[in-house]
Amino acid sequence: MDLPETSPPAGSSNTSRASSALVTLTYEGVVRGARRLVPVSVFVIPFGIAYGVAAIEAGLTVDQAIAMSAFMFAGASQFAAIDLWQGPLPYLSLALVVLAVNARHLILGAAISPYVNQLPPGRWFLALCLLSDVNFADSYKLMKTGYRDAGLILGGGLLMWVTWLAATIVGVFAGAIATNLDYLGVDVVMAAFFGALTVGSVTGWRTGLPVLVACGVALLTMPLLPSGWNIIAAALAGGVVGAFLPAEDKGEREPTAHG
Amino acid sequence: MVDASSAYLAIGLMALVTLGTRIGGAYVMRFVPLSARVERFLEAMSSSVLAAIVVTFVARGSLRELSAVAVAILVMVAIRSPVWAMIAAMAFAGGWSMLAG
């Protein structure tokens, strides 16, 4: 689950030199990582419940809704996926939309790579397999100041995963017994959540312009393209605009906030 | 209706893609550093996709959906809390349905 309140790395490519002390991944680190995120994990509960209810409304079975949280563990992309959940399932657009929503993980992974890439393959995988905005933000901060246990990332991830799964289960069963979900406004949860995340991510014209272009492309291509593809076209257009904006000055970089 | 096997196939596929994004960034860095431009592309793309989903949802919906999203955005601008933005929009849309239905 990605929480919207964290900041991405400032120039991850500048951090390619970790200090000389060897990075490990220990049980103590895992426990410490989990403990540190207990207060933050509370904030994913309402999103997990909302996802569970919305998944049932979108037509997923109880098992499918829970499996999605267990195996994906990426809230925003799960909301995006259930929005496209109509048979026959559009596999390619599902995969591409999920890729676009979760592309941010690539930046987080690149930023933390100076530390985790020192680990042997098994532990390297463990350190990264539950990477999200929240445990990244916490671990990155600590590892930059010399902490050398990547168990921190895994432990934080495990706690968020358990919380996300538990909240999903609550939402799924609430959704399964509720009769008219429109009275709960469940159908607008995803759009409201994404609208809020988008607002949070716009900190100036550099972050605003790609979003504006994406909105325009999404609307213009909606009548022309099959379901979901207008979103992929818009994501690419926004990405290209962002890539070709002039690079910002060093000190000017502001943390964006979204999941 | 979505049959069970295609649902689980889709979930498995999306889980693999998501895992790929988690390990892909660090993996690529073993060989070539992510350029600032690629980073800006990924960053802009991940906010753009969310915005595109919102406008598509609003364009497909009625005044109720448009107003609910506007409520979420206003709450977010006012107090910077996605949780409260979501709750306010749900309450608004739920209230609308009750009054209209």
Boltz contact constraints between the chains, C-beta under 6 A:
constraints:
  - contact:
      token1: [A, 4]
      token2: [B, 82]
      max_distance: 6.0
  - contact:
      token1: [A, 13]
      token2: [B, 33]
      max_distance: 6.0
  - contact:
      token1: [A, 13]
      token2: [B, 34]
      max_distance: 6.0
  - contact:
      token1: [A, 46]
      token2: [B, 83]
      max_distance: 6.0
  - contact:
      token1: [A, 64]
      token2: [B, 7]
      max_distance: 6.0
  - contact:
      token1: [A, 67]
      token2: [B, 11]
      max_distance: 6.0
  - contact:
      token1: [A, 68]
      token2: [B, 11]
      max_distance: 6.0
  - contact:
      token1: [A, 71]
      token2: [B, 15]
      max_distance: 6.0
  - contact:
      token1: [A, 72]
      token2: [B, 14]
      max_distance: 6.0
  - contact:
      token1: [A, 72]
      token2: [B, 15]
      max_distance: 6.0
  - contact:
      token1: [A, 72]
      token2: [B, 18]
      max_distance: 6.0
  - contact:
      token1: [A, 74]
      token2: [B, 18]
      max_distance: 6.0
  - contact:
      token1: [A, 80]
      token2: [B, 53]
      max_distance: 6.0
  - contact:
      token1: [A, 81]
      token2: [B, 14]
      max_distance: 6.0
  - contact:
      token1: [A, 87]
      token2: [B, 1]
      max_distance: 6.0
  - contact:
      token1: [A, 87]
      token2: [B, 2]
      max_distance: 6.0
  - contact:
      token1: [A, 89]
      token2: [B, 2]
      max_distance: 6.0
  - contact:
      token1: [A, 89]
      token2: [B, 6]
      max_distance: 6.0
  - contact:
      token1: [A, 89]
      token2: [B, 10]
      max_distance: 6.0
  - contact:
      token1: [A, 91]
      token2: [B, 10]
      max_distance: 6.0
  - contact:
      token1: [A, 94]
      token2: [B, 10]
      max_distance: 6.0
  - contact:
      token1: [A, 94]
      token2: [B, 14]
      max_distance: 6.0
  - contact:
      token1: [A, 95]
      token2: [B, 13]
      max_distance: 6.0
  - contact:
      token1: [A, 95]
      token2: [B, 17]
      max_distance: 6.0
  - contact:
      token1: [A, 98]
      token2: [B, 14]
      max_distance: 6.0
  - contact:
      token1: [A, 98]
      token2: [B, 17]
      max_distance: 6.0
  - contact:
      token1: [A, 99]
      token2: [B, 17]
      max_distance: 6.0
  - contact:
      token1: [A, 100]
      token2: [B, 45]
      max_distance: 6.0
  - contact:
      token1: [A, 100]
      token2: [B, 49]
      max_distance: 6.0
  - contact:
      token1: [A, 101]
      token2: [B, 49]
      max_distance: 6.0
  - contact:
      token1: [A, 102]
      token2: [B, 18]
      max_distance: 6.0
  - contact:
      token1: [A, 102]
      token2: [B, 21]
      max_distance: 6.0
  - contact:
      token1: [A, 103]
      token2: [B, 42]
      max_distance: 6.0
  - contact:
      token1: [A, 103]
      token2: [B, 45]
      max_distance: 6.0
  - contact:
      token1: [A, 103]
      token2: [B, 46]
      max_distance: 6.0
  - contact:
      token1: [A, 104]
      token2: [B, 46]
      max_distance: 6.0
  - contact:
      token1: [A, 105]
      token2: [B, 21]
      max_distance: 6.0
  - contact:
      token1: [A, 105]
      token2: [B, 22]
      max_distance: 6.0
  - contact:
      token1: [A, 106]
      token2: [B, 21]
      max_distance: 6.0
  - contact:
      token1: [A, 106]
      token2: [B, 24]
      max_distance: 6.0
  - contact:
      token1: [A, 106]
      token2: [B, 25]
      max_distance: 6.0
  - contact:
      token1: [A, 106]
      token2: [B, 42]
      max_distance: 6.0
  - contact:
      token1: [A, 107]
      token2: [B, 39]
      max_distance: 6.0
  - contact:
      token1: [A, 107]
      token2: [B, 42]
      max_distance: 6.0
  - contact:
      token1: [A, 109]
      token2: [B, 25]
      max_distance: 6.0
  - contact:
      token1: [A, 109]
      token2: [B, 26]
      max_distance: 6.0
  - contact:
      token1: [A, 110]
      token2: [B, 25]
      max_distance: 6.0
  - contact:
      token1: [A, 110]
      token2: [B, 29]
      max_distance: 6.0
  - contact:
      token1: [A, 110]
      token2: [B, 34]
      max_distance: 6.0
  - contact:
      token1: [A, 113]
      token2: [B, 26]
      max_distance: 6.0
  - contact:
      token1: [A, 113]
      token2: [B, 29]
      max_distance: 6.0
  - contact:
      token1: [A, 116]
      token2: [B, 26]
      max_distance: 6.0
  - contact:
      token1: [A, 117]
      token2: [B, 26]
      max_distance: 6.0
  - contact:
      token1: [A, 117]
      token2: [B, 30]
      max_distance: 6.0
  - contact:
      token1: [A, 128]
      token2: [B, 22]
      max_distance: 6.0
  - contact:
      token1: [A, 128]
      token2: [B, 23]
      max_distance: 6.0
  - contact:
      token1: [A, 128]
      token2: [B, 26]
      max_distance: 6.0
  - contact:
      token1: [A, 131]
      token2: [B, 22]
      max_distance: 6.0
  - contact:
      token1: [A, 182]
      token2: [B, 97]
      max_distance: 6.0
  - contact:
      token1: [A, 183]
      token2: [B, 94]
      max_distance: 6.0
  - contact:
      token1: [A, 183]
      token2: [B, 97]
      max_distance: 6.0
  - contact:
      token1: [A, 183]
      token2: [B, 98]
      max_distance: 6.0
  - contact:
      token1: [A, 184]
      token2: [B, 94]
      max_distance: 6.0
  - contact:
      token1: [A, 185]
      token2: [B, 90]
      max_distance: 6.0
  - contact:
      token1: [A, 185]
      token2: [B, 93]
      max_distance: 6.0
  - contact:
      token1: [A, 185]
      token2: [B, 94]
      max_distance: 6.0
  - contact:
      token1: [A, 188]
      token2: [B, 65]
      max_distance: 6.0
  - contact:
      token1: [A, 188]
      token2: [B, 68]
      max_distance: 6.0
  - contact:
      token1: [A, 188]
      token2: [B, 89]
      max_distance: 6.0
  - contact:
      token1: [A, 188]
      token2: [B, 93]
      max_distance: 6.0
  - contact:
      token1: [A, 191]
      token2: [B, 54]
      max_distance: 6.0
  - contact:
      token1: [A, 191]
      token2: [B, 57]
      max_distance: 6.0
  - contact:
      token1: [A, 191]
      token2: [B, 69]
      max_distance: 6.0
  - contact:
      token1: [A, 192]
      token2: [B, 72]
      max_distance: 6.0
  - contact:
      token1: [A, 192]
      token2: [B, 85]
      max_distance: 6.0
  - contact:
      token1: [A, 192]
      token2: [B, 86]
      max_distance: 6.0
  - contact:
      token1: [A, 192]
      token2: [B, 89]
      max_distance: 6.0
  - contact:
      token1: [A, 193]
      token2: [B, 86]
      max_distance: 6.0
  - contact:
      token1: [A, 194]
      token2: [B, 50]
      max_distance: 6.0
  - contact:
      token1: [A, 194]
      token2: [B, 53]
      max_distance: 6.0
  - contact:
      token1: [A, 194]
      token2: [B, 54]
      max_distance: 6.0
  - contact:
      token1: [A, 195]
      token2: [B, 54]
      max_distance: 6.0
  - contact:
      token1: [A, 195]
      token2: [B, 69]
      max_distance: 6.0
  - contact:
      token1: [A, 195]
      token2: [B, 72]
      max_distance: 6.0
  - contact:
      token1: [A, 195]
      token2: [B, 73]
      max_distance: 6.0
  - contact:
      token1: [A, 196]
      token2: [B, 72]
      max_distance: 6.0
  - contact:
      token1: [A, 196]
      token2: [B, 76]
      max_distance: 6.0
  - contact:
      token1: [A, 196]
      token2: [B, 82]
      max_distance: 6.0
  - contact:
      token1: [A, 196]
      token2: [B, 85]
      max_distance: 6.0
  - contact:
      token1: [A, 197]
      token2: [B, 50]
      max_distance: 6.0
  - contact:
      token1: [A, 198]
      token2: [B, 50]
      max_distance: 6.0
  - contact:
      token1: [A, 198]
      token2: [B, 51]
      max_distance: 6.0
  - contact:
      token1: [A, 199]
      token2: [B, 73]
      max_distance: 6.0
  - contact:
      token1: [A, 199]
      token2: [B, 76]
      max_distance: 6.0
  - contact:
      token1: [A, 201]
      token2: [B, 47]
      max_distance: 6.0
  - contact:
      token1: [A, 210]
      token2: [B, 44]
      max_distance: 6.0
  - contact:
      token1: [A, 210]
      token2: [B, 48]
      max_distance: 6.0
  - contact:
      token1: [A, 211]
      token2: [B, 47]
      max_distance: 6.0
  - contact:
      token1: [A, 211]
      token2: [B, 48]
      max_distance: 6.0
  - contact:
      token1: [A, 211]
      token2: [B, 51]
      max_distance: 6.0
  - contact:
      token1: [A, 214]
      token2: [B, 48]
      max_distance: 6.0
  - contact:
      token1: [A, 214]
      token2: [B, 51]
      max_distance: 6.0
  - contact:
      token1: [A, 214]
      token2: [B, 52]
      max_distance: 6.0
  - contact:
      token1: [A, 215]
      token2: [B, 51]
      max_distance: 6.0
  - contact:
      token1: [A, 215]
      token2: [B, 55]
      max_distance: 6.0
  - contact:
      token1: [A, 218]
      token2: [B, 52]
      max_distance: 6.0
  - contact:
      token1: [A, 218]
      token2: [B, 55]
      max_distance: 6.0
  - contact:
      token1: [A, 218]
      token2: [B, 56]
      max_distance: 6.0
  - contact:
      token1: [A, 219]
      token2: [B, 55]
      max_distance: 6.0
  - contact:
      token1: [A, 219]
      token2: [B, 59]
      max_distance: 6.0
  - contact:
      token1: [A, 231]
      token2: [B, 52]
      max_distance: 6.0
  - contact:
      token1: [A, 231]
      token2: [B, 53]
      max_distance: 6.0
  - contact:
      token1: [A, 234]
      token2: [B, 52]
      max_distance: 6.0
  - contact:
      token1: [A, 235]
      token2: [B, 45]
      max_distance: 6.0
  - contact:
      token1: [A, 235]
      token2: [B, 48]
      max_distance: 6.0
  - contact:
      token1: [A, 235]
      token2: [B, 49]
      max_distance: 6.0
  - contact:
      token1: [A, 238]
      token2: [B, 44]
      max_distance: 6.0
  - contact:
      token1: [A, 238]
      token2: [B, 45]
      max_distance: 6.0
  - contact:
      token1: [A, 238]
      token2: [B, 48]
      max_distance: 6.0
  - contact:
      token1: [A, 239]
      token2: [B, 41]
      max_distance: 6.0
  - contact:
      token1: [A, 239]
      token2: [B, 44]
      max_distance: 6.0
  - contact:
      token1: [A, 239]
      token2: [B, 45]
      max_distance: 6.0
  - contact:
      token1: [A, 242]
      token2: [B, 40]
      max_distance: 6.0
  - contact:
      token1: [A, 242]
      token2: [B, 41]
      max_distance: 6.0
  - contact:
      token1: [A, 242]
      token2: [B, 44]
      max_distance: 6.0
  - contact:
      token1: [A, 243]
      token2: [B, 37]
      max_distance: 6.0
  - contact:
      token1: [A, 243]
      token2: [B, 40]
      max_distance: 6.0
  - contact:
      token1: [A, 243]
      token2: [B, 41]
      max_distance: 6.0
  - contact:
      token1: [A, 258]
      token2: [B, 47]
      max_distance: 6.0
